[in-house]
């Protein structure tokens, strides 16, 4: 009976998430159309405000629904230093699609609406692709080393495209989200990488170095988020079909060294400095996860 109840809760949750997205996508499309045909500065500012409001409404409905169907115990530290009118680069460890729900929940109204850097091909995803475009999510075009060897004239086009995508955020605060591991953590991926970290995959510096290069002086702070599921990582289905979840979140606001901003991300010397900086953050994060898991088990055993 409990399994059947969980199944019904999961189906109801999945149906709501789909219908909620469809509901808010319609006014997003309409507003984006007006923004496209009226490309005046004042008009674009008005339509951007409307689009941001629609985005917040979409997230608000998701958060309200989750609060209605289940209990989520959040153990959060570090939110007090955040500002809604600042530019941020947000990085976090990545274990599940639930991470995205969690991040939208905890940062809702505290920092500018999270923008994810997406692969150019993702614009073709039904419903969401067009909505992401309307909401000014930056679409990236990255070229592999193999492609650049075959087509050397493509060199520099990816950073140029990144700068163009970021240019619209020079005058309005924005938050850019990046899961620097590049994929969700699994034991199999961890073993395949031979990762030097116990709880993390190796970080990839390319994406965020391009953001810092494109945003220059605007981007002065990084939000380093550590997410731990003390009762075991939940996938999206497990999260919406269960009655209770525990999530530990630790947030650090770190200043970005000026020597890491506005530089050429393809410069080899810069890459070394940037990788050293990111690996230090990742090493500290790995230690923090170990401490949080240990303290969580100790607290649980005390009851």
Phi, psi and omega in degrees: 000318180296320179297319180294320178297319177297322178297315179297320179296320179294317179297316179298317179296316180296318179297319180296316181300319179292311183294322178297319178295316179297319182299313183278341179294326183299304178296332176296314179298316182296315179296319179297325178296315178296322178297327181285320184271349177236073188279033178277150185303312181296319180294317180297322178298318178295314182292326176297320178297317179296316181297320178296321179296319178295322178297315180296323179295319178300312179293322180301317180296320178297313180298317181296320181294316179297319177297332181284320189267346183204169176254124177243117178269109179262129172249098189240137172225137173112003182285339190293340184268001185276151181229139181281353183242033182236157174271135180224146165252120184253127176235151181203157170288153189231120182236335188199162173298340177299331179306320182293317177298317181297314182295318178296325180293307188286333182263000183300115179081354182264330176223167176305152183307132184296129174250129178259134173284123187244150173294145184304325183293340184287350177295340182271001176293128182306137177069301185292320183303312180292324178295318178299319178298316181297326182271011176065032171293132180287127176261129187257146172237101181254143180246134179287164178300325180294317178296319181293329177293321181282328182229075184299338180290351176280348183300130180092346182290327182292317178291326177297319179293323178295316179298321179295319180294326183275344186303324183290348180258008181294329185254000179221133182304145181212156175239123180253126183258135179216123171272099192288350174287341177084346181198168180286145179289132168219154177303323181294315178294322179298315180292320181297322180283340190055048184298138178283355182258148183285321187244005188226154168275168178294136179283147176250123188273343189306310185299310184285332176294326177291323178295314181294328176293318184285323185274341174055234186289340181296322186268101184249345184226147174244138174258113181262113184251130175247122183246129179228133174254096188296339179262013182107142182297132179258138170276176185300317180296315180299325182292313184278344181264350180267163182266343185207141176219150173241133182223129177254131182226128175239131186238131175235133173260113185248132175291142179266122178306133182299338178285353179254000182251141174070019181263171176280112185291349180266356178289129186296320179294320178296319179302319180297314180296319182293316179296322178296318178297313182291321180295328176294316177300317183292323177296316178294324179295318180299318178295319181296319179298318177301316180295318182293320178295317180296313182294327179293318178293322179295318180293321181294322182289342182284343182265000000 
